[in-house]
Amino acid sequence: MKSLWFMLLAIGHMGFIYRVSSIPGTSKSGDDSLYSLIVWTPPALQNLLHIPVFALLAWLWHLALRPWLESGPVLNTVVIVLAAGYGIVDELHQLQIPGRYAS
């Protein structure tokens, strides 16, 4: 049952990543706080923040899948593929957002 919660947290975290990467990089009226955060965060720091964001995603998937997959290389490989694969999909998603780019 605990692994189900971690799976839901991992999926929720993926939704959060998607929401943040959907924020346009261009000015708009009625800017919200997330938009302001993106605009005022230097690009180099934005790139560095990918590390903890996707490390958290990998950790959540690790906790969610640990009961079903053999611990060790198999579990680690699946977790890395999930986190990195979602990272690639998210970067491709950002290509469609005005003012954003994949990095």
N, C-alpha and C positions, 0 to 999 in steps of 0.2 A: 504493500500500500504506500509506503514511503517513497518508493521509486516512481510511483504514479505522480506524486506531488512534484518530484524533481523533474519529471518529464513535462508537466504543465508549466513549471517555472522556466524550463529551457525554451518551450514554445512561446511563452510570454515574453521572454528576453529577446527572442527572435523578432517578435512583433514590435518590441520597443526599438530594436535596431532598424527595422524597416521604417518605422514612423520617423525616426531621426534622419534617416537617409532620404526620406521623401520631402524634406524641407527644402524649398528652392533656395538657390544661392544668390538670387537676385532680390532686390527690394520689392516689397509689396505693401499695400495698405493694410492696416490692422495687424501689424507684426506681433506675433506672440512671443513668449519668453524663450521657447526652444529656438525660434528663428534668431532672436537676439544672441543667444548663446553660440549658435553656429557662426554668425557674422563676426562676433568679437573674439572668437577663439582663433589664434593664428593657425594657418594650414599645417605647419610643422607639428604643433601640439595636437591638432586633430588627427594627424597620422599616427602619432605616438599613442593616442588614446585607443587606437584599434587593438593594441596589445592587451590591456586589461579587459576590454569589452569582449573580445573573442576568447580570451582565457577563461572568463566567467562562463561563457557559453559552453566551452569544452568541459569545464568542471561540472556544470549542471548535467550535461549529457552523460558524463562519466558516472555520476551518482545515479542517474536514471536507468542506465543500461547495465550497471554492475550486477544486479541479480540475474540477468538473462545471458550475459556473455561471460565467457571464461576470462578471468582476470589476467592481465598481462598484455602481451603484444597484440592479441586479437582485439581486446577492448580498446586499447590505446589507439590502434589503427582506425577502428570504426569511429571513435570520438574525434580524431584528427580529421578524418575524411568529412564527417558531418560539419564540424566547425569551419574548416577551410572551404568546403563546398558551399556552405551558406555565405561565407565571406565573398567568394567569387560571384555568386548569384546577386548578392547585395551590391557589389561594385558595378555589375552590369545594369542593375536597376537604377543606380545613380546616373548612368549615362543618359537616361530618359528624363531626368529632372532638370528644368531650366537653371542654368548657373552652377550646376554641379558637374563633377567629373570623377572618373574612376582613378584611384591611385593605389 
